[in-house]
Amino acid sequence: MKVKDIMTKSVISLDSNDTVQKAASIMSEHNIGSVPVCESSNVIGIITDRDIALRCVAEGKDCKNQSVRDIMSSNPAIGTPDMDVQDASRIMSERQIRRLPIVENNSLVGVVSLGDIAVDPKLNNQAEQALSSISEPSTPR
C-alpha cells in the first residue's frame, strides 16, 4: 500500500517567521500536536507541542515574540506519496517520530501519522512496531 492511500491531505503549515504563540494557537484550534514549517512550499522543519513546552516555555521565553524557526526541529524526515507504507513506518520508527510530512515536487502535500497506519487492519503490525520503537524510554540526564 502507498502512503498516498492513507495520508492526511489537508495539512496546515506555518511559516518559519510565525510566532510560537501562533503555532500553539493553531495546534489548539485543530487539536494537533505538530505542524510542518515551510519556506515557500519547502518543508524546512516541524514544530511540536513538546518543542513549545521545552524550548520556549520551560526556558522562560516570550512565545508572543519567539519565532517558530528558533525552536522547531530542523531538517525533518520526509516521505513521498508513492513510497510504500512499510518504508514510511520504518522511517518513523528509526527517527522516533509519530508524524511524517509527505512532499511531492518540493511541496508539502500531506502528513502520514501512526494513527493513519494503525486504522488499516492490514497495516496494524507496522504501526505497532513503529510505536514500540518510538516509545522506547530515554535515559535521564
Protein Blocks (a to p, Z undefined) as FASTA:
>chain_A
ZZklmmcfbdcdddfkbcfklmmmmmmmnopabdcddehjbcfbdcdfklmmmmmmmnop
afklpcfklmmcehiadddfkbcfklmmmmmmmnopabdcddeehiafbdcdfklmmmpm
klmmmmmmmmmmmmpccddZZ
